[in-house]
Amino acid sequence: MTDSSFLIPFEDLPDRFIKSLEHPSHPPVPAKPAATIALLRDSPSRMEILLLRRDRSASFVPGAYVFPGGRVDRADWMKKTLARVDGLTPETAADRLGLADTNPPAIAYYVAALREAFEETGILIGVGPNSEAPPTAAEDADIEVLRNGLMEGHVSFTEALEQLSCRIDGSSIEYLAHWITPEREPRRFDTRFFAARVQADTKPMFDPREMTDAVWVTPQDALSRNQAGTLPMIFPTISTLQQLADYATAEDALREIGNASIPTVLPRLIITEKGVRLNIDEEES
């Protein structure tokens, strides 16, 4: 187990967040299963990662740049959905995530990450009828209609895949990190982080109902801009970018990630005179 800490000054925290820490829930609010994904692409100079900026009115991390992601849905492990997954079995997913006989099952986190990527960016990680990656919502108006239907609840992810004659490529997504929201917070998530490679010319189309910006950026540039105060991010995003900053290409990153042991990170929040300190204990899953 390794220990580290990170201080967030009070001026960088919303008042409602500070108040919630002063009056935490007893017992802690259960952490909801969630998944997020770092979409990687190669640029002429170095690997880039897609970040989305959450709307300032959002209830969770308003104004922060994040990876696409959200809660795991019951539909993410329906038989019809899993029947469209290639290159990943429920058993393989359970072994990789260290989850056995759980609800939701491990493979649901993988599917949720890919579904959220499609909902929030219009990018579908899969294989179309021509054995190539399907167009994005930014490139094809029909796909944007499907994406909107999914966001509004008129179309399921499985139905979208069927209409596009697309299958999920489970072999293209790697397990990256595991973060659990601190126990003192009023909204908690048990989040599995993943990573997948997309084509170099992939164009995202963010959902304006939740996001206000989408940017491709190298991990190094994102971290520098965060230090300068121009790219606000929460610590799990910062930590993940630090982890990925060592790799020059998406292929290098995914190869190393696939062989890595993933710790579970459950930070402890401590209120100090200068701000809120995150004490981070990492334990092997």
Number of C-alpha atoms within 10 A of each C-alpha: 9 10 10 10 12 13 16 16 13 16 9 10 13 11 10 9 13 15 10 14 17 12 11 14 13 8 8 14 17 13 17 15 20 23 28 28 27 27 24 26 23 19 17 8 9 16 26 27 23 22 23 23 23 25 19 14 11 13 9 11 19 17 19 20 26 23 25 26 24 22 17 24 16 11 16 24 22 12 10 13 20 20 12 17 19 15 11 17 15 16 14 13 20 17 12 17 21 12 16 14 9 8 11 16 18 24 23 26 28 27 24 27 29 30 30 24 25 28 26 25 24 26 29 26 26 22 18 17 11 9 10 10 18 21 19 22 24 17 16 12 12 14 22 19 13 24 28 18 16 19 18 10 10 11 14 19 24 22 15 17 19 14 11 17 14 23 24 24 18 21 13 16 24 24 23 26 24 21 19 19 22 22 22 21 21 17 16 18 20 21 24 24 24 24 24 24 21 19 12 13 9 14 20 22 19 24 20 11 11 16 24 15 17 21 16 19 18 23 23 17 14 25 22 13 14 16 12 10 10 11 17 22 23 13 13 18 19 18 14 15 19 14 15 26 20 13 15 16 20 22 16 13 22 23 11 13 19 15 10 13 13 19 17 18 22 19 23 17 20 13 15 12 8 11 16 20 18 19 17 18 16 18 13 11 13
